[in-house]
Amino acid sequence: MKLSKKGFTLIELLTVVLIIGILTSLALPTYTRSIERSRAVEAMSTIKAINDATYAYYAAHQECPPSFNKLVVDVAGSGQDTNRLVGRMFVYQLGGNVGTAPENRIFGTTCASVTAIRNAGDYQYKIWNPYKSDSGKKRSLACKGENEKSTGICDSLDLLEGNPPVEN
């Protein structure tokens, strides 16, 4: 009777599992950084939407909105209170967090700009708008990371800045 050898040996299976593990460990940091970068881009578009809604409110009432409840803006997964809008990944703060200097106001208004705050695990950073650059570059957004990974996200978006919003 002829024995046929079908299948793989234990050594061959362990080698394949080891190679898959090595490839995964190399790819995972890049993948998580890409995911976090996309979250930051989403926050940037939300900041723009909130600033546009604030501008519309200001144009209609000639005053800054006292709370998010007065704005016509929808943020996915959000619950809102007076000056904070809690989204799925970020907390958005309306005014009071970035100072009253002209460069910290929404263009064309006297309203302080919006700050998006991310505080989850390895990623802790703030994105705010509008913004006057110290580096001579004209940017409409800035980002300040609290640790190396967060600073890397800000840097990858070309928003890295050393001057965070003034806390109250």
C-alpha positions in Angstrom: 0.0 0.0 0.0 1.3 3.4 -1.0 1.2 6.2 1.7 0.6 9.6 0.3 1.8 12.6 2.2 -0.9 15.2 2.1 -0.8 18.4 4.2 1.9 20.5 5.9 4.4 19.7 8.6 4.2 21.5 11.9 7.5 23.3 11.1 6.0 24.6 7.8 2.8 25.8 9.6 4.8 27.6 12.4 7.0 29.3 9.7 3.9 30.7 7.9 2.4 31.9 11.2 5.7 33.5 12.2 5.9 35.3 8.8 2.3 36.5 9.1 3.0 37.8 12.6 6.1 39.7 11.5 4.3 41.3 8.6 1.4 42.3 10.9 3.7 43.8 13.5 5.3 45.9 10.8 2.0 47.1 9.2 -0.1 47.7 12.3 1.6 51.0 13.5 1.2 52.4 10.0 -2.4 51.4 9.8 -3.3 52.9 13.2 -1.5 56.1 12.3 -3.5 56.3 9.0 -6.8 55.8 10.9 -5.9 58.5 13.4 -4.9 60.9 10.6 -8.3 60.3 9.0 -10.0 61.1 12.3 -8.1 64.4 12.5 -9.1 65.3 8.9 -12.7 64.6 9.9 -12.3 66.9 12.9 -10.9 69.6 10.6 -14.0 69.5 8.4 -16.2 69.6 11.5 -14.4 72.7 12.7 -15.0 74.3 9.3 -18.7 73.4 9.5 -19.0 74.8 13.1 -17.2 77.9 12.1 -19.5 78.4 9.0 -22.6 77.9 11.2 -21.2 80.4 13.7 -20.6 82.9 10.9 -24.2 82.4 9.7 -25.5 82.9 13.2 -23.4 86.0 13.6 -24.6 87.4 10.3 -28.2 86.9 11.2 -28.1 88.1 14.9 -25.0 90.4 15.0 -23.8 88.5 18.1 -21.9 85.3 18.8 -23.9 82.2 19.5 -24.1 81.5 23.3 -24.1 77.7 22.8 -24.0 75.0 20.2 -27.8 74.7 20.6 -28.2 77.9 18.6 -26.1 76.6 15.7 -27.4 74.7 12.7 -24.7 72.1 12.6 -24.8 68.3 12.8 -21.9 66.3 14.2 -22.2 62.5 14.0 -22.6 60.7 17.3 -22.8 64.0 19.2 -24.4 65.1 22.4 -24.2 68.8 23.1 -24.4 71.1 26.1 -23.7 74.8 26.4 -20.2 75.3 25.1 -19.1 71.7 24.3 -20.1 69.3 21.6 -19.1 65.7 22.3 -18.6 63.7 19.1 -17.5 60.1 18.6 -13.8 61.0 18.6 -13.5 64.6 19.6 -14.8 67.2 22.0 -15.5 70.5 20.3 -15.4 73.6 22.4 -17.1 76.8 21.3 -15.3 80.0 22.2 -13.6 80.8 25.5 -10.8 78.3 24.9 -8.6 80.2 22.4 -8.4 83.7 23.7 -9.9 86.9 22.3 -7.0 88.2 20.1 -8.1 89.0 16.5 -6.2 86.0 15.2 -8.2 83.7 17.4 -11.6 84.8 16.1 -13.7 83.4 13.3 -13.0 85.5 10.2 -15.6 88.4 9.9 -16.9 88.0 13.4 -16.0 88.8 17.0 -16.6 85.2 17.9 -13.8 83.0 19.3 -13.0 80.0 17.2 -13.7 76.4 17.9 -11.2 73.9 19.3 -11.4 70.1 18.7 -9.8 68.1 21.5 -8.8 64.4 21.1 -7.9 62.5 24.2 -8.0 58.8 23.6 -5.2 56.4 24.6 -1.9 57.3 22.7 -3.5 60.2 20.9 -3.9 63.5 22.8 -4.0 66.7 20.7 -5.9 69.8 19.9 -6.9 71.3 16.5 -8.2 74.9 16.4 -9.2 77.5 13.8 -8.6 80.2 12.7 -5.0 80.7 13.4 -2.1 83.1 12.8 1.2 81.4 12.2 4.5 82.4 13.9 6.4 80.6 11.1 5.3 82.9 8.4 3.1 80.3 6.7 -0.5 81.3 6.3 -2.6 78.5 7.7 -6.2 78.4 8.8 -5.7 75.5 11.3 -3.2 74.6 13.9 -2.5 71.5 15.9 -0.7 70.8 19.2 0.2 67.3 20.3 0.7 66.3 23.9 3.0 63.4 23.2 5.2 62.0 20.4 2.5 60.1 18.5 0.1 63.0 18.7 2.8 65.5 17.5 3.4 63.1 14.6 -0.2 63.3 13.6 -0.1 67.1 13.7 3.1 67.1 11.7 1.7 64.7 9.1 -1.2 67.1 8.5 1.3 70.0 8.3 -0.5 71.8 11.1 2.1 71.4 13.8 2.5 74.5 16.0 4.2 75.2 19.2 1.6 77.7 20.6 -1.5 75.9 21.9 -4.8 77.8 22.6 -4.8 79.7 25.8 -6.7 77.7 28.5 -9.2 79.5 30.8 
